[in-house]
Amino acid sequence: MNTMDRPNKFLIGGDESRATPPSAPRQSDYVSRTKIYPKRARGIFRSIKWFVMGFALAIYYVVPWLRWNRGEGLPDQAILFDFANQRLLFGPIEIWAQEFYYVTGLLVIGALALFLVTSIAGRMWCGYACPQTVWTDLMISVERFWQGDRNAQLRLDAQPWSFEKIWKKSATHLSWLAISLATGGALVFYFRDAPTLAVELVHGTASTVAYVFLGLFALTTYLLGGLAREQVCIYMCPWPRIQGAMVDRDSLLISYRELRGEPRGAHKKGTTWDDRGDCIDCKACVSVCPTGIDIRDGSQLACIQCALCIDACNEIMDRVGRPRELIAYTTIGNLGNATSAPRAGWRIIRPRTMLYTAMITFVASLMGWSLLNRADFELSVIQDRNPLFVVLSDGGLRNGYMIKIANKVEGVRHFKLHFRGPAELQPKFVEFDGNDPTIEVNPSEVRAVKVFLMLSGAQRKELKSDAEPVTIELQDVESGKTASRATTFRSPP
């Protein structure tokens, strides 16, 4: 039989009956988003979320306005990302560009802390403290303020456009934009003195960069917190796909206790609970979920573990006279027992959590030791590369160097430079007279000093190679402390 006459079959497990004919239209892999209308929950976990949201927003908006006196002529903003001067200011601590490994250490500690929290209580970070969760919660609250709770929003979206619908939708989006602008404005305040920048932004005298980044931060807040919402958690965030490696049988996860709840079904007052589960299939847990899932379907990538379904279910259990925590923080090991307490036998201290704690302690201790023992001034040397050397009229040689001196304390300091190398190197400073000047460096300043090192024609004969080692030493005049850097003195081959 000709191959063109054979039926084109797409077999699954060898079953021809399930074949899809080639003429059948292929279903799209993309499913349009169905808007979620989360109902307002009430309970202990909702109260905790309100507190965390208020606390997190207060920290974010207030911190740029906190002051820290560093001395005359120095910025007094407590937390400042001073990119213009290549440093980060955290209260009394200054982290310079060449010390960025401290920031790396903080990021490592943050990641390990997230691993530890996840191993103990699942995606608690996602459900309570993640910026996406905090701002989405805020945007949902504003939407609920203008448009009402879940049922009112459903009715509003179902009705044709009217004056009521237009003004409620407009008020919602204008409020979102105001929150977004405040969010973007607060973030740019971390990069420049907040009071000064605030005045410049209002009067239109701030830099173009400030307005651009304010607009970018505001736009992303509006899109991610107001419009995308749960789509960010489900499709954009990588953490749901990673966290499975952090949990084990003793990790607390928000779960539906199926052995106790099934078989589910509607329940009328006064009827017996025999031969049935406690779940009355009211879907209260679904209606309050900000990502629109049904927790009764088991563990799901879209579940951010916000615990609002626990509050909703507990309220229903109270009404029908059944024990609370049908949906609860419980462990995988306890899901197989319908009668035990949800957290019976739960262990916080176990190899996984001990390992994460030990790693956090080690990194934090290493950073603390390094911070306490770091030098309060620093020397860096950049040798000229074009040209590598200059041949003088008397046959001598000259090499150029850019020497940078970083003063990391809040006081003026004085330094001297010493040079050790082949024969007798003669320094010549561009901005100083004499070959042994005292260099003054202001508080928290990096001062660049240009110097030439020269050898006479007679001394040039003592060179043994075209790259002789040179040591440049910096000495603090007041304390006598020194720092040195190795470089080379270049000559023709």
Secondary structure, DSSP 8 states (H G I E B T S, - for coil): --GGGS-----BTTBGGG---TTS----S-------------SHHHHHHHHHHHHHHHHHHHGGG-B----TTS--BSEEEEGGGTEEEETTEEEEGGGTHHHHHHHHHHHHHHHHHHHHHSSHIIIII-HHHHHHHHHHHHHHHHH-SHHHHHHHHHS---HHHHHHHHHHHHHHHHHHHHHHHHHHGGGS-HHHHHHHHHHT-S-HHHHHHHHHHHHHHIIIIIIITHHIIIII-SHHHHGGGT--TTS-EEEE-HHHH-S-----TT---TTS-S-----HHHHT-TT---GGG---TT-----HHHHHHHHHHHHHT--S-SEEEE-GGGGG-SSS-TTTT--S-SHHHHHHHHHHHHHHHHHHHHHHHS-SEEEEEEE--SSS-EE-TTS-EEEEEEEEEEE-SSS-EEEEEEEE-SS--EEEESSSSSSS--EEE-TTEEEEEEEEEEE-HHHHTT--SSEEEEEEEEEETTT--EEEEEEEEE---
